[in-house]
């Protein structure tokens, strides 16, 4: 995760990643949101994890 430090005029950043969890083979959408305060110093982070589907297992990929 790489989100910027607070700076003037920065309001919000959102980082979305899609990952395959090794133990469940589930594709998961992970969202990290950073809302910056108007003072240019403080921020609040929020994360969500949304399971999407089970990745297909076959011999041509490393998903299972």
Secondary structure, 3 states (H helix, E strand, C coil): CCCCCCCCCCCEEEEEEEEECCCCCEEEEEEEEEEECCCCCCEEEEEEEEEEEECCCCCCCCCC
